[in-house]
């Protein structure tokens, strides 16, 4: 689910060593139910990911996110963007103009 909501997490090899590149979303703990431990809520609006802090978060407090279920229109928008991106990249790689 985190990949659908902006996670970037990649392991590469540099000089024979594993190197992990990631963003802050990797460090969130997610929960399937909204409860008192939740301090961040995530949703998609018009295909854009939005993380919202729902209560004050003191220092050294674990970030716990609740992902709101995707609405059917958001799933449709994501698929359209993905399809458009793939077609554009295919056209570029084939040297076509679009």
Phi, psi and omega per residue, in radians:
X1 nan -0.586 -3.108
X2 -1.107 -0.576 3.117
X3 -1.111 -0.625 3.104
X4 -1.239 -0.317 -3.096
X5 -1.999 0.576 2.932
X6 1.733 0.108 -3.133
X7 -1.175 2.329 2.967
X8 -2.086 2.075 -3.113
X9 -2.603 1.978 -3.046
X10 -2.438 2.414 3.061
X11 -1.970 2.198 3.106
X12 -2.162 2.961 3.101
X13 -1.999 2.181 3.114
X14 -2.202 2.062 -3.124
X15 0.928 0.719 3.093
X16 1.365 0.086 3.133
X17 -2.001 2.523 3.059
X18 -1.280 2.352 3.091
X19 -2.265 2.191 3.131
X20 -1.759 2.263 3.031
X21 -2.036 2.195 -3.121
X22 -2.669 3.001 3.051
X23 -1.949 3.131 -3.005
X24 -1.109 -0.385 -3.091
X25 -1.113 -0.483 3.106
X26 -1.044 -0.483 -3.032
X27 -1.627 0.024 3.077
X28 -1.352 2.518 2.948
X29 -1.731 2.276 -3.137
X30 -1.829 2.733 3.115
X31 -2.349 2.604 -3.117
X32 -1.468 -0.217 -3.107
X33 -2.282 2.460 3.105
X34 -1.339 2.160 -3.135
X35 -2.571 -3.025 -3.072
X36 -1.130 -0.383 -3.140
X37 -1.352 -0.302 -3.105
X38 -1.234 2.231 3.063
X39 -2.162 -0.062 3.084
X40 -2.409 2.414 3.050
X41 -2.097 2.428 -3.126
X42 -2.144 2.447 3.099
X43 -2.587 3.067 3.027
X44 -2.091 2.371 3.091
X45 -2.244 2.039 -3.091
X46 0.933 0.683 3.096
X47 1.447 -0.121 -3.131
X48 -1.687 2.352 -3.137
X49 -1.376 2.369 -3.139
X50 -2.316 2.063 3.027
X51 -1.752 2.267 -3.114
X52 -2.218 2.206 3.054
X53 -1.336 2.177 -3.024
X54 -1.811 -0.092 3.044
X55 -2.803 2.820 3.141
X56 -1.013 2.463 -3.131
X57 -2.076 1.863 3.110
X58 -1.163 2.794 3.089
X59 -1.009 2.583 3.086
X60 1.137 0.427 3.085
X61 -1.775 2.370 3.118
X62 -1.145 2.432 3.083
X63 -1.524 2.131 -3.117
X64 -2.118 2.114 -3.065
X65 -1.918 2.484 2.986
X66 -1.982 2.123 3.122
X67 -1.575 2.067 3.072
X68 -1.181 2.475 3.132
X69 -1.035 2.483 3.124
X70 -1.257 2.377 3.071
X71 -1.399 2.652 -3.116
X72 -0.943 -0.659 -3.127
X73 -1.199 -0.508 3.085
X74 -1.222 -0.697 3.095
X75 -1.082 -0.735 3.118
X76 -1.075 -0.806 3.138
X77 -1.063 -0.771 3.120
X78 -1.056 -0.742 3.134
X79 -1.146 -0.697 3.118
X80 -1.120 -0.771 3.117
X81 -1.085 -0.755 -3.132
X82 -1.103 -0.763 3.127
X83 -1.111 -0.796 3.128
X84 -1.079 -0.761 3.132
X85 -1.060 -0.823 -3.140
X86 -1.073 -0.772 -3.137
X87 -1.122 -0.710 3.123
X88 -1.099 -0.818 3.139
X89 -1.111 -0.723 3.088
X90 -1.047 -0.738 3.127
X91 -1.117 -0.746 3.134
X92 -1.105 -0.786 -3.124
X93 -1.156 -0.515 3.127
X94 -1.532 -0.093 3.115
X95 1.388 0.307 3.141
X96 -1.521 2.715 2.999
X97 -1.709 2.554 -3.139
X98 -2.184 nan nan
